[in-house]
Every structure is written in structure tokens, then in C-alpha cells.
Amino acid sequence: MPSYTAPIRDLEFVLNELLDVPSSDIPGYAELEPSFTGAILEEAGKLARDVLAPLNASGDKEGCRLENGVVYTPKGFKEAFTAMKDGGWNGLDLPEEFGGQGLPYLMNAAVGEIFVAANMAFNMYQGLTHGAISAILAHGSEEQKATYLPRMVSLDWTGTMNLTEPHCGTDLGLLRTKAEPQADGSYKITGQKIFISAGDHDLSENVIHLVLAKAPGGGEGTKGISLFIVPKFMVNADGTLGARNGVSVGNIEEKMGIHGNATCVMNYDGATGYLIGELHKGMRAMFTMMNEARLGVGLQGYAQGEAAYQNAVAYAKDRLQGRAVTGAENPSGPADPLIVHPDIRRNLMDQKSFVEGARAFTLWGAMMIDAAHRKGDAEAEAMISLLTPVLKGFLTDKGFETAVNAQQVYGGHGYIEEWGMSQFARDARITMIYEGANGVQALDLVGRKLAQSGGKPVMAFFEMVKTFLKDNEGDEGLKADFLDPLKAASKDLQAAGMFFMQSGMKNPNAALAGSYDFMHLFGHVCLGLMWARMAKTARAALAAGTSDAAFYETKLATGRYYMKRQLPMTATHLARIQSGADPVMALPAEAF
Amino acid sequence: MPSYTAPIRDLEFVLNELLDVPSSDIPGYAELEPSFTGAILEEAGKLARDVLAPLNASGDKEGCRLENGVVYTPKGFKEAFTAMKDGGWNGLDLPEEFGGQGLPYLMNAAVGEIFVAANMAFNMYQGLTHGAISAILAHGSEEQKATYLPRMVSLDWTGTMNLTEPHCGTDLGLLRTKAEPQADGSYKITGQKIFISAGDHDLSENVIHLVLAKAPGGGEGTKGISLFIVPKFMVNADGTLGARNGVSVGNIEEKMGIHGNATCVMNYDGATGYLIGELHKGMRAMFTMMNEARLGVGLQGYAQGEAAYQNAVAYAKDRLQGRAVTGAENPSGPADPLIVHPDIRRNLMDQKSFVEGARAFTLWGAMMIDAAHRKGDAEAEAMISLLTPVLKGFLTDKGFETAVNAQQVYGGHGYIEEWGMSQFARDARITMIYEGANGVQALDLVGRKLAQSGGKPVMAFFEMVKTFLKDNEGDEGLKADFLDPLKAASKDLQAAGMFFMQSGMKNPNAALAGSYDFMHLFGHVCLGLMWARMAKTARAALAAGTSDAAFYETKLATGRYYMKRQLPMTATHLARIQSGADPVMALPAEAF
């Protein structure tokens, strides 16, 4: 059975040293002193290790069930949810006026990694609620906020997001769910929604659904879409619960993974809904929080990688099989531990160097979100907007790959469910699909984000890399191992961008055929930048005579691995991109 | 629900045109006229489509169960197994004296792709039997052959391979199962074996286990291992079944996939076993058939990719979502089919170009095995020995990747078990692990095969590529699209081999740290060679005025895609390899 220990020292390294959070002028950051954030991470780590992680495998095995219209979560989830509520974890970064603690979003992300790594399916009940709260905060009326937020922040009520229908996922313009205006200002919502995570369950008193539907008069396509609040139980004027609303669970989907989360078919049958935000501007309302939502999914990807990695390391140290080619390292035992073998090392280093780079990238992204929201920093907003599809697409593809690699360390035992490694891969797989499939992320990146504001954000990114390289060019200890490879990778990225500009003008397919490779190329450059920065930080600590030299030396060695063995991928991505549209689009559809 | 249609035209292209099988001087090949092999493939295709494929998803869902010591396979498997028996499919390439049809192994591979793609878990009952038959054919006494083979060839009895124990998989020197000699010449076998595919079931009257165990006097490690035949039911002198032997099923493992195949814990409790082959030379006996067994697993990998690809194509043509960026292609419909989108194309082309290259590689490998066995061709034997770890490791990694990519085309529906795409990925995952995990394949390739016979086989491989390039250097139609990229990739492979020779002398870890990348680099060169040859064949057909021009144009376009978009990976693999042992081995074990 797998176990999980929160990587607190690594999280602290990123928060306190790499990002130097307490020195930031983002409102609320001064409060994030190491002793304060450390205590939060410790508490989250305990809950994760003692309560959430032990329910991960059992929740996967048992799954959710629908009986007479009622959804039951796996054994132990209710008690764990109570612990989550009692700890006030959901409100960490939510406004104090609704019962939250008002900390920066950054802390939600740091704690989120811990909870998601311990039990992704479980944490989604809270995660979806958090998303719904964000939408109500941004677009709800004062009355709506007062009605729903206090009880959602406290997790007495939970939330969902209802977008997908059987015939449309990405292309929401096709959606058919109808909203008919009523005399009292409410709407009757009718239609079917599918793939609704945490759609219903036995963890909360009420479920507040946010539903996209078409109200009359909005026109064709996505223009006609509005966003509605549809509570499972009607809420009386005094805040007590009234009658059951006209929304019910049609089915629970059987999925490849995240079995502990109820993915529901939701049937709306003239359910009472309340418009949130402006009429016919539902798409905008739903997607206001898209950067956070997508960063959160990227985080899920690498967090599954982290959990899988921890267990792969333990197995590689424990399992005795074969002898080191350079001579026995455990001569008194029947064989050496797996970790002596170079290819096992290669595999573990791939995992470790990715996860640590991904963590830095994600928390840096979260800091930009805070800068945008708390400081009104338009440049940070533009930068995180550009990087969001990279965070989501690259970190989930690589997170899944990491979980698969960790499973591989176990050999045959990795394929047996009892050992738990299959679950990390199966759970991570969804992160590549939901919240915009990764192909859609690549399209968003190349088709929209690159050209945004005349290309200013991407220019700013290159400028940032250039400045970093210039600022450190005298540091011989960084040059060969970190600066040179980062420079080469960044050049590949620029060349790819140039190719898109030149050939995409003539033929948009030339850019889109390379979009997936561009997303990965960009991801590697971002992780290369993170590793170069972490190396600088680690070297500074070593130069200052830290008492924890082994930690910083390990950081440097792990970073060197990433630069040497992962960054060379940028050349292949560039070569593919520069092959243009022809190889990709050559065949007529009937030739497939 | 997925469906499957045997890709007969593509198989025929490889057999009749690329490999030109009827013209080969390998004994038995002259018989393989297109009309004859075509009829066999057609019949196999019907069985696959009508009987096996419809049981694939239901077998996955239901799985196997153990009740009171008896293993039951999923509903329908018994009837399907009877159809497989009645068709005589198991004996296709087995000797006529034991009831087979004596055709070349090549035909077993071609038909095998069809059956495995339709239902991998089901086909393993036959596949394991085939492996056990091969071992008995190679090492059994005349009496053992007469006793077991006729009924195993007919599938009245099935077979298994028992190697792994709880504490040892790769490192068989650690095994503990004991064989105690008895006065009558038999042995009492005692111990526990795990991960025994098709270990027990309700499909056959008897199960013939081939078991590795240690008999006294053999010395330490793998030297002391012998191979034994242990029947589930004792066989009387007249061939009728006698008492139950002392072997029982301890458990059926719950796995990530191949649920339709019973993966058993087998307990041997003083079971009667019969030595097969020489005492203390069991490892050699078990591994005689390794090339076929591993080629068979590589085939499973790409066959799952083929099945998944077929369904991804169907979905991409059917599902309407979004509009082509170059203008609506289905203007009368609500949206365009997915297949108009460049990134969907990119994904489908990755799948298609891999599967077709893998098929050519595998059938070429099967032809070398026939040349070795039927013609005593030592060079073919050495070549297939070298290429076996590449076939197994590369094709299973890429086959799994292909299944995952196919699943991605379905978006959210790909994650729902009802749609069947998850199963292809879950089933394909095991192929990277069993029959020697892919890291072990890489070790075999770099640690043993490269240096075999003073490097002669790998030199012969390079010579073959060189000769092909030279023979076709005047063909301008091949040059830029096929010959130049193949040449560049082959140079990368040579440079990697050179690096291993130079640095591996000083430090074996320098070679082994790059072994996994070398296996993939080699795989890309092999598929590049296959595509260059297929392009040559296709161009010849077009030049000859074929009536099926679209087929050959499609082959050329698919090949161009592989050369342009997959072969550039060789540069990255080379860069990683040349970074040597340091990045991989830098950390002490406790730093993980």
C-alpha cells in the first residue's frame, strides 16, 4: 500500500528561498513568514498523511455508488471531509467576510499539492467547491454572495461546474440546455449535463450547481449562453433548506480512475435556476477563473507524479534484485537494491527533476495570479494568461508520464492494483483531458495567447529569460550547467515562434500542426528557467555556508540532470514544428 | 463500444510486397502465395471481428473469478475458445506430426496481430500454450512430446510458464521453489509462483505448467535451476487424465488490465514434476524461445495501438466539434468533424505511422526467426537476437503511448470505461512490464547484445542500412524524404554505439545510463528503415501503374510523416546518451 509524506522542505525552499515570498510587495505576502507558512504546511501534511492518504486506495477500490437517487462516497470519506471542514482548509484563501482566512492564493496552491498528492479523488469535492465559490465571488450579486458563500466556504454546502453535454465538450456553442425566464425573475433549467465531477454525494447538506444554459434572445453559438446557480435543495429566505429542486443524478460514470469522486450525469428537469452575472455573458463568467482552474489541474498532474515518485523511491531502495555492474553494494544480502542500477536511476531522476521543476513553475504561476488579483499587476496577468496552457498541458502530460514511470520501477507488482501504483497513473490520466483537453490547451496557446496584445506577453517572457541570463553571465558555476542549456532551449522556442509568425500568416494549419510540440517546448523552457533559478538560489545558500549543504547539493545535481537530459527535447520539438503543416495534413480524411 | 477490423490490405502489403515472402528461399515460404495467405488472414479476421472483439470489453468488465479453487473465465470465453480450437489456429505453425499445419512462424505472427488486437486477454490463453509447446518441442524427450504435444496443439490442454516468485522476477538466481528427486525419476515440486498468466481456467481439460525450480546439486544462483513439466491433472499411461496433482491456485491478481486473463498465484505443494531438458540447465531451456516470446510481446504492444487507432479514427470522423481554422468543412452541419483539426491529425498520424512501421518491423523479425530455424541462417539468428530487445521494448512503449493518444482523441469519453478506450491503454500497459521489463530489455541490448560476437551483428545492421542507402542513392524521389533522414538517424545510432564503446570501457555505468535511450534510438532507426523500404515498394507499385494508387500514396504520406516528425527524436536520444553516467548517478541513494 502506498504512503505519502508532504515534501515540506521542498515546498519551503520554493516559497521562502526561490520566490522569497515574504519580501514581495503583493498585498498579504508580508504575512507569509517562514514560521507561519511552515506551520500551515506541517498541519496540512499531517492531515494528508494520517487521514487522506490512507483512504486513497480504498476509495479507488470501493468507488461511489448511486442507490435510489442518492450518491454514496466511499467509506471514510465523510469523516475525512469533516476533518477538512473542521480545519477550515477550504477557506484558506477566501475572504474573511465569508468565513475564510484571506491568505494569498499561493498558499492554497502549496497546500493543494499536499492534499491532491494524498488523495486526488477526495480533494476534488473541495476543489470544485472552491471553483464555484470563485465564480460567485466574481459575478454573484451581493444577495447571492450572502446566501451561498458562507456555507460553501465552510463546506456545509459544496459546489459543481456544469458545462459538458453529451454532444459537446470543447465546442460549447452547441449546447442545448435551456433556461426559460419566469415571472419572479428566476429561470427554469432543462437539459442534461455529463461528466459533472462531485455532481452529487453524501458529504454536504446542499450542492450548489453552476450551470451553463441558453436563455432566449442571446443568438447563436456561445453568445447565447448564460450562467445559472441551481441549488440541489432550494434555499429559504432564512437560509434553511427547502424543497428538493428539479435536478437529479442520472448515472455515475465508470471511469479509468478517480473512482472516489462521483462523476455524474445530471438531469435538469425544469429546475429553478438563478442568473449569475450578466445575461448571455455566461462564457465570460465561467471562464473568469480559468487560470486558477487550469493551474489547479496542472498541479494535480505533477502532484500525482510526486506521490508516485515517493513510493517508487521506497521500492527501489527496498527491493533486492540483481547486482550493481560496478560491484556488489549490498554484499551481505542476496542481491543489491534496485536503486543501484543505472536505468532505475535514470527513471527516478526523470521523475524527481520533473516534479521539483513543476512545483517551482506552479507556485511561481500562483504568485503571478496573486500579483494580478491583489496588486492589479497587468503584466503578471498577461504572463500567467500566456503560461496557463503550458502549466496545464505540459505538467499533466509529464505528470502522467511520471506516474507511469514510477509504476514501471515496481515491475510486475506495478500492474497489480494491490500495490497502488496503477492508481496514480489512472488518476493522473484525467488531468490530460478535463478542464480543456491538452490539444485544446495547445490551440489556446498558439491560436490565441501567442498573438495576444500583439505578442507582448511572449516578448516579455523572452526578455525575462534574457535578463536572467545577462544578470548571471559572470557566474561560471552556473554557466555550462544551467545558463548555456537554458539559452539554447530559449533560442529553440524563439525560432518556433518565428516559424509560426512567418508560415502561420500564409497557412494557419502550419502553426496549429506544431501547437502540441510548441506547448511542450515552452514547458521545457519554463522548467529549465526554474531549474536555473533554483540552482542560483542553491549556490547562494552554499556560498553563505548553510548547515544543510546536502539539500542544496542535491538540488544542483537534480537540476543538472534536467538541463542535460530533458532540455535536449527542445531541438526535436523545434524540428517537428518546422516541418510545418504538410506532413500532418497530407492525407484526405478517407485515407485514415 | 469499440470495434475491430483486421487490416488485411496492410498485412498483405508487408507480406507480399515489402517482404516478398513467396520469393524467399526459406523452406516453407514458397507455399505462402498471396491467395493462400490472404484466405488465412480473411478467416482470422472474421473470427476476430465476430467472436473475439465482441468479448473484449465484456471480458474486461467481468474479469476472472476464483471459486472454491476453480477459476472461471468471463462469459463467452469458453465458446470463443472452442471456435479457436475448431479453426485449428493454435497449430498454424506447429509440426504436422503433432497435429499442426507446419506453416512458417511468420504466419503465426501475422494472424497473431489480428487475434491480439481483437482481444489480447483472451488470446493469451492460446499464446502461453504456444510458448510452452515451443519449449517442449525444443527440449522435451520423445515420450514427453508424444504425451503432451498433440493435446496442447489441439488446445484440449493449455500451457503456462512459471518463473516469477514473490521476491524475484528479473533476478531468477534468487528463486526458492524446490525440486526433490524421487525414486521413480520424477521430482516433487514445492514453492510459490506469482504472476502466472492463464495459470488456471475453465477453457481446457488440463493445464501443463512449465516450472523453474532448484534441484539439489546445481550450485548457487541461476546455475542450479532446472525446468519441469507439472501437469494440473496427472496423465495416465494411456493418455487419460488421472488424479489432481499438488498444484493449486492461491489467488487471482487484480490488475490494471487484461482482466479477461487469469493471472494466478500458483502454489506447488509437493506436486509431481518431470524434468525437461538437462538438469541444472533450466534457464537455457526456458529462454530458448525468448526471441519469439519477446517479439510476441512487442506485437501485443503495437496491436493494442492498432485497435485503439481504428476506433480513434472512427470517432474523429464522427464527432462534430468546432470548425476547421481554414473554413467550415461541414457547413450544413452544426460543426466539423474532429478530424479537420490539425492537432487531431498530428495525433492520428503519430498513431498510424507508428503502427504501420511496427507491423513491418515485427513481420521482418518473424521472417528472420524462420530463416534461423528453417534454414539455419546464423546471420539472421544473430540479427534477430540483437533486435529482439528493440522489438520488445520500443514497440511496447510506443504501443502504450499510441493507445493513450487514441484515448485522448475521445476527450472526456476516453476516460469513461463504457467507451472502451481506457481498456486499450490499460491492457497495453502490461506489455512494457512482462517478459522482461523494458529497462531489462535495454540492459540486455546494451549490456549483452551490442558486444555479442565482437559486435558483428550491430556492424551487420549498419552495413544493411548503408547498403540500402547506397543501392537507392540515385532515386531522387526517395532521397530528401526518406534516405537523408534515415542516414542522419543511423549516424546518431552509430555515434551512440561509439560513445558506449569509448566511455563504457572506463565506466560501465556510462553505457547503462544511456541504455533506455539507446533502445529507443535503435527503434526509431529500425522504423525509419522500414518506412524507407515501404516507400521504395510503394513507389515501385505506383511506377508500375497500379490500379490502387490511393493506397500507395497514403503509404508514402504516412512514411514521410514518420521521417519528418518521429525520426528527429534520435538527436535527443543521442544528446542524452552522450551526457554519460554523471547526471544519472550523481546522487547518493539517500538523496532520493
HADDOCK unambig.tbl for C-alpha pairs under 7 A between the chains (distance, minus, plus):
assign (segid A and resid 168 and name CA) (segid B and resid 321 and name CA) 6.89 0.50 0.50
assign (segid A and resid 171 and name CA) (segid B and resid 321 and name CA) 5.47 0.50 0.50
assign (segid A and resid 171 and name CA) (segid B and resid 322 and name CA) 5.45 0.50 0.50
assign (segid A and resid 253 and name CA) (segid B and resid 416 and name CA) 6.53 0.50 0.50
assign (segid A and resid 254 and name CA) (segid B and resid 416 and name CA) 5.81 0.50 0.50
assign (segid A and resid 254 and name CA) (segid B and resid 417 and name CA) 5.68 0.50 0.50
assign (segid A and resid 255 and name CA) (segid B and resid 415 and name CA) 5.65 0.50 0.50
assign (segid A and resid 255 and name CA) (segid B and resid 416 and name CA) 4.39 0.50 0.50
assign (segid A and resid 255 and name CA) (segid B and resid 417 and name CA) 5.19 0.50 0.50
assign (segid A and resid 256 and name CA) (segid B and resid 415 and name CA) 5.59 0.50 0.50
assign (segid A and resid 256 and name CA) (segid B and resid 416 and name CA) 6.31 0.50 0.50
assign (segid A and resid 256 and name CA) (segid B and resid 417 and name CA) 6.12 0.50 0.50
assign (segid A and resid 256 and name CA) (segid B and resid 422 and name CA) 6.17 0.50 0.50
assign (segid A and resid 313 and name CA) (segid B and resid 592 and name CA) 6.62 0.50 0.50
assign (segid A and resid 321 and name CA) (segid B and resid 168 and name CA) 6.88 0.50 0.50
assign (segid A and resid 321 and name CA) (segid B and resid 171 and name CA) 5.46 0.50 0.50
assign (segid A and resid 322 and name CA) (segid B and resid 171 and name CA) 5.46 0.50 0.50
assign (segid A and resid 325 and name CA) (segid B and resid 508 and name CA) 6.93 0.50 0.50
assign (segid A and resid 339 and name CA) (segid B and resid 589 and name CA) 6.97 0.50 0.50
assign (segid A and resid 342 and name CA) (segid B and resid 509 and name CA) 6.23 0.50 0.50
assign (segid A and resid 342 and name CA) (segid B and resid 512 and name CA) 5.81 0.50 0.50
assign (segid A and resid 342 and name CA) (segid B and resid 513 and name CA) 4.90 0.50 0.50
assign (segid A and resid 342 and name CA) (segid B and resid 584 and name CA) 6.94 0.50 0.50
assign (segid A and resid 342 and name CA) (segid B and resid 585 and name CA) 6.87 0.50 0.50
assign (segid A and resid 343 and name CA) (segid B and resid 439 and name CA) 6.32 0.50 0.50
assign (segid A and resid 343 and name CA) (segid B and resid 512 and name CA) 6.56 0.50 0.50
assign (segid A and resid 343 and name CA) (segid B and resid 513 and name CA) 5.60 0.50 0.50
assign (segid A and resid 343 and name CA) (segid B and resid 516 and name CA) 6.92 0.50 0.50
assign (segid A and resid 345 and name CA) (segid B and resid 584 and name CA) 6.03 0.50 0.50
assign (segid A and resid 345 and name CA) (segid B and resid 585 and name CA) 6.71 0.50 0.50
assign (segid A and resid 346 and name CA) (segid B and resid 513 and name CA) 6.46 0.50 0.50
assign (segid A and resid 346 and name CA) (segid B and resid 584 and name CA) 5.42 0.50 0.50
assign (segid A and resid 349 and name CA) (segid B and resid 584 and name CA) 6.77 0.50 0.50
assign (segid A and resid 408 and name CA) (segid B and resid 433 and name CA) 7.00 0.50 0.50
assign (segid A and resid 411 and name CA) (segid B and resid 433 and name CA) 5.79 0.50 0.50
assign (segid A and resid 411 and name CA) (segid B and resid 437 and name CA) 6.31 0.50 0.50
assign (segid A and resid 412 and name CA) (segid B and resid 433 and name CA) 6.12 0.50 0.50
assign (segid A and resid 412 and name CA) (segid B and resid 434 and name CA) 6.63 0.50 0.50
assign (segid A and resid 415 and name CA) (segid B and resid 255 and name CA) 5.64 0.50 0.50
assign (segid A and resid 415 and name CA) (segid B and resid 256 and name CA) 5.58 0.50 0.50
assign (segid A and resid 415 and name CA) (segid B and resid 430 and name CA) 6.70 0.50 0.50
assign (segid A and resid 416 and name CA) (segid B and resid 253 and name CA) 6.55 0.50 0.50
assign (segid A and resid 416 and name CA) (segid B and resid 254 and name CA) 5.81 0.50 0.50
assign (segid A and resid 416 and name CA) (segid B and resid 255 and name CA) 4.40 0.50 0.50
assign (segid A and resid 416 and name CA) (segid B and resid 256 and name CA) 6.31 0.50 0.50
assign (segid A and resid 417 and name CA) (segid B and resid 254 and name CA) 5.67 0.50 0.50
assign (segid A and resid 417 and name CA) (segid B and resid 255 and name CA) 5.18 0.50 0.50
assign (segid A and resid 417 and name CA) (segid B and resid 256 and name CA) 6.11 0.50 0.50
assign (segid A and resid 422 and name CA) (segid B and resid 256 and name CA) 6.16 0.50 0.50
assign (segid A and resid 430 and name CA) (segid B and resid 415 and name CA) 6.72 0.50 0.50
assign (segid A and resid 433 and name CA) (segid B and resid 408 and name CA) 6.98 0.50 0.50
assign (segid A and resid 433 and name CA) (segid B and resid 411 and name CA) 5.81 0.50 0.50
assign (segid A and resid 433 and name CA) (segid B and resid 412 and name CA) 6.12 0.50 0.50
assign (segid A and resid 434 and name CA) (segid B and resid 412 and name CA) 6.64 0.50 0.50
assign (segid A and resid 437 and name CA) (segid B and resid 411 and name CA) 6.33 0.50 0.50
assign (segid A and resid 439 and name CA) (segid B and resid 343 and name CA) 6.34 0.50 0.50
assign (segid A and resid 508 and name CA) (segid B and resid 325 and name CA) 6.94 0.50 0.50
assign (segid A and resid 509 and name CA) (segid B and resid 342 and name CA) 6.21 0.50 0.50
assign (segid A and resid 512 and name CA) (segid B and resid 342 and name CA) 5.81 0.50 0.50
assign (segid A and resid 512 and name CA) (segid B and resid 343 and name CA) 6.55 0.50 0.50
assign (segid A and resid 513 and name CA) (segid B and resid 342 and name CA) 4.91 0.50 0.50
assign (segid A and resid 513 and name CA) (segid B and resid 343 and name CA) 5.59 0.50 0.50
assign (segid A and resid 513 and name CA) (segid B and resid 346 and name CA) 6.46 0.50 0.50
assign (segid A and resid 516 and name CA) (segid B and resid 343 and name CA) 6.93 0.50 0.50
assign (segid A and resid 554 and name CA) (segid B and resid 587 and name CA) 6.73 0.50 0.50
assign (segid A and resid 554 and name CA) (segid B and resid 591 and name CA) 6.54 0.50 0.50
assign (segid A and resid 557 and name CA) (segid B and resid 583 and name CA) 6.99 0.50 0.50
assign (segid A and resid 557 and name CA) (segid B and resid 586 and name CA) 6.46 0.50 0.50
assign (segid A and resid 557 and name CA) (segid B and resid 587 and name CA) 6.90 0.50 0.50
assign (segid A and resid 560 and name CA) (segid B and resid 583 and name CA) 6.58 0.50 0.50
assign (segid A and resid 561 and name CA) (segid B and resid 583 and name CA) 4.92 0.50 0.50
assign (segid A and resid 561 and name CA) (segid B and resid 584 and name CA) 6.81 0.50 0.50
assign (segid A and resid 564 and name CA) (segid B and resid 576 and name CA) 6.76 0.50 0.50
assign (segid A and resid 564 and name CA) (segid B and resid 579 and name CA) 6.53 0.50 0.50
assign (segid A and resid 565 and name CA) (segid B and resid 576 and name CA) 5.00 0.50 0.50
assign (segid A and resid 568 and name CA) (segid B and resid 572 and name CA) 5.44 0.50 0.50
assign (segid A and resid 568 and name CA) (segid B and resid 575 and name CA) 6.68 0.50 0.50
assign (segid A and resid 569 and name CA) (segid B and resid 572 and name CA) 5.67 0.50 0.50
assign (segid A and resid 572 and name CA) (segid B and resid 568 and name CA) 5.42 0.50 0.50
assign (segid A and resid 572 and name CA) (segid B and resid 569 and name CA) 5.68 0.50 0.50
assign (segid A and resid 572 and name CA) (segid B and resid 572 and name CA) 6.53 0.50 0.50
assign (segid A and resid 575 and name CA) (segid B and resid 568 and name CA) 6.68 0.50 0.50
assign (segid A and resid 576 and name CA) (segid B and resid 564 and name CA) 6.75 0.50 0.50
assign (segid A and resid 576 and name CA) (segid B and resid 565 and name CA) 5.01 0.50 0.50
assign (segid A and resid 579 and name CA) (segid B and resid 564 and name CA) 6.53 0.50 0.50
assign (segid A and resid 583 and name CA) (segid B and resid 560 and name CA) 6.58 0.50 0.50
assign (segid A and resid 583 and name CA) (segid B and resid 561 and name CA) 4.94 0.50 0.50
assign (segid A and resid 584 and name CA) (segid B and resid 342 and name CA) 6.95 0.50 0.50
assign (segid A and resid 584 and name CA) (segid B and resid 345 and name CA) 6.04 0.50 0.50
assign (segid A and resid 584 and name CA) (segid B and resid 346 and name CA) 5.43 0.50 0.50
assign (segid A and resid 584 and name CA) (segid B and resid 349 and name CA) 6.78 0.50 0.50
assign (segid A and resid 584 and name CA) (segid B and resid 561 and name CA) 6.80 0.50 0.50
assign (segid A and resid 585 and name CA) (segid B and resid 342 and name CA) 6.86 0.50 0.50
assign (segid A and resid 585 and name CA) (segid B and resid 345 and name CA) 6.71 0.50 0.50
assign (segid A and resid 586 and name CA) (segid B and resid 557 and name CA) 6.46 0.50 0.50
assign (segid A and resid 587 and name CA) (segid B and resid 554 and name CA) 6.73 0.50 0.50
assign (segid A and resid 587 and name CA) (segid B and resid 557 and name CA) 6.89 0.50 0.50
assign (segid A and resid 589 and name CA) (segid B and resid 339 and name CA) 6.97 0.50 0.50
assign (segid A and resid 591 and name CA) (segid B and resid 554 and name CA) 6.53 0.50 0.50
assign (segid A and resid 592 and name CA) (segid B and resid 313 and name CA) 6.64 0.50 0.50
